[in-house]
């Protein structure tokens, strides 16, 4: 059974304890799904190429990031996915639901606290982690990210982030300060080597 992660409400069976990251969904999409069910091959390749610069500092180019926006999304403005670069099926290894907070960034922290409170009722708090740091993509060190999440026993994780970019970097790249709920597979975690 899939568990749907919406903006503030987590729909799940109370008799079920999910321990595999693929048991969760954001906007009906899970890790292990084929991105080709939501986008064309051409769109996927174009997105990977467009976002490639953000991961040039990684030692190994294993994954590419793809963004998708849709008026039909119920809880998020847009989604992002990580897919393996050489996978013809474009299987999803990470799903992110994202909401912009350019005007009142303090609301991002309130949203994060609310979602973490809900997640805390589902997961063992000994698997909880948090971090407040400079964003690795900003050489100035002025962009920040606050991360709170849970590691699953199966190796995946559910993560929330509030990211605030330095103003010039944000304008140059047309980025948004944002809140995100993230489902990461063990493969993506190992690649990013963040936690």
C-alpha positions in Angstrom: 0.0 0.0 0.0 1.3 3.4 -0.9 1.3 6.3 1.6 0.5 9.7 0.1 2.5 12.6 1.4 0.5 15.7 0.9 1.2 19.2 2.1 0.2 18.9 5.7 -1.8 15.7 5.8 -0.3 12.3 5.6 -2.8 9.7 4.5 -1.8 6.2 5.7 -3.3 3.1 7.2 -2.8 3.2 10.9 -2.2 -0.5 11.0 0.7 -0.2 8.6 4.2 0.8 9.4 6.0 1.7 6.2 9.7 1.0 6.2 10.4 1.1 2.4 10.7 4.5 0.8 8.8 3.2 -2.2 5.7 2.9 0.0 5.3 6.7 0.0 4.0 9.0 -2.7 4.2 12.7 -3.5 1.4 13.8 -5.9 0.8 10.1 -6.7 4.4 9.4 -7.7 6.8 7.0 -5.9 10.4 6.0 -6.0 10.6 3.1 -8.5 8.0 4.5 -10.9 9.0 5.3 -14.5 9.2 9.0 -15.1 8.2 8.2 -18.7 4.6 7.8 -17.3 4.6 11.6 -16.6 6.9 13.1 -19.2 8.3 12.4 -22.7 11.8 11.1 -23.3 12.6 14.5 -25.0 11.4 16.5 -22.0 13.4 14.3 -19.6 16.6 14.6 -21.5 16.1 18.4 -21.9 15.6 18.8 -18.2 18.6 16.7 -17.3 20.8 18.8 -19.6 19.4 22.1 -18.3 20.1 21.1 -14.6 23.4 19.4 -15.1 25.5 22.5 -13.9 24.1 22.1 -10.4 25.9 18.7 -10.0 29.2 19.3 -11.7 31.0 19.3 -8.4 30.0 15.7 -7.8 32.8 13.2 -8.4 30.5 10.8 -10.3 27.8 11.8 -12.7 25.3 9.1 -11.9 22.0 10.9 -11.6 20.3 13.8 -13.4 17.6 16.1 -12.0 14.3 16.7 -13.8 11.6 19.3 -12.8 7.9 19.0 -13.5 5.2 21.6 -12.9 1.5 21.0 -13.4 -1.7 22.8 -12.6 -3.1 19.4 -11.5 -0.8 19.1 -8.5 -2.8 19.3 -5.3 -0.2 20.2 -2.7 3.0 21.4 -4.5 3.9 24.0 -7.1 6.3 21.6 -8.8 8.2 18.3 -8.4 11.7 17.3 -9.0 13.1 13.8 -9.6 16.5 12.1 -9.8 16.9 9.5 -12.5 20.0 7.5 -13.5 21.6 9.1 -16.5 22.0 5.8 -18.5 18.6 4.4 -17.7 16.3 4.2 -20.7 13.3 3.6 -18.5 14.0 6.7 -16.4 13.2 5.0 -13.1 12.7 7.5 -10.3 15.2 7.3 -7.4 14.1 10.5 -5.6 10.9 12.6 -5.5 10.7 16.2 -4.2 7.5 18.2 -3.7 8.3 21.9 -3.6 6.5 25.1 -2.6 8.0 28.6 -3.0 8.5 30.9 0.0 10.0 34.0 -1.6 7.9 36.5 0.4 7.7 35.4 4.0 10.4 32.8 4.6 9.5 32.3 8.3 6.4 30.6 7.0 8.6 27.9 5.5 9.9 27.0 9.0 6.3 26.9 10.3 5.4 24.5 7.4 8.4 22.4 8.1 7.6 22.1 11.8 4.1 21.1 11.0 5.1 18.4 8.6 7.8 17.1 10.9 5.3 16.8 13.8 3.1 14.6 11.5 6.1 12.5 10.4 7.2 12.1 14.0 4.0 10.2 14.8 4.9 7.7 12.1 8.6 7.1 12.7 10.9 6.1 15.4 12.5 9.4 16.7 15.8 7.6 17.1 16.0 7.7 13.3 15.4 11.5 13.2 18.1 13.8 12.1 18.5 17.6 11.5 21.0 19.9 10.1 21.3 23.7 9.5 24.1 24.6 7.1 25.3 26.6 4.2 24.1 25.4 0.9 26.8 23.5 -1.0 25.9 25.0 -4.4 26.7 28.6 -3.2 30.4 29.4 -3.1 29.6 32.7 -1.2 28.3 30.6 1.7 25.3 32.9 2.1 22.6 30.5 1.0 21.3 28.3 3.9 19.3 25.1 4.2 17.5 23.7 7.2 17.0 19.9 6.9 14.9 17.7 9.2 14.0 14.1 8.4 14.0 10.4 9.2 16.2 7.6 8.0 14.3 4.4 7.3 15.6 1.0 8.3 15.6 0.0 4.6 18.1 2.7 3.7 15.9 5.4 2.3 14.9 8.6 4.0 12.1 11.2 4.2 13.4 14.7 4.5 12.0 18.2 4.8 14.0 21.2 3.8 13.7 25.0 3.9 16.2 26.5 1.5 17.0 30.3 1.3 19.3 31.4 -1.4 21.6 34.4 -1.5 19.8 37.1 -3.4 22.2 37.5 -6.4 22.5 33.8 -6.9 18.7 33.4 -6.7 18.1 36.1 -9.3 20.9 34.9 -11.6 19.5 31.4 -11.7 15.8 32.2 -11.3 15.6 30.1 -8.2 13.0 30.3 -5.4 13.4 30.1 -1.6 11.4 27.0 -0.9 10.0 24.3 1.3 10.4 20.7 0.1 9.3 17.3 1.2 11.8 14.7 -0.2 11.8 11.0 -0.7 15.3 9.7 -1.3 16.3 6.1 -2.1 19.5 4.7 -0.6 21.2 5.0 -4.1 20.6 8.8 -4.1 21.7 9.2 -0.5 24.9 7.3 -1.2 25.5 9.4 -4.3 25.0 12.7 -2.5 26.8 11.5 0.6 25.1 14.2 2.6 24.2 12.2 5.8 
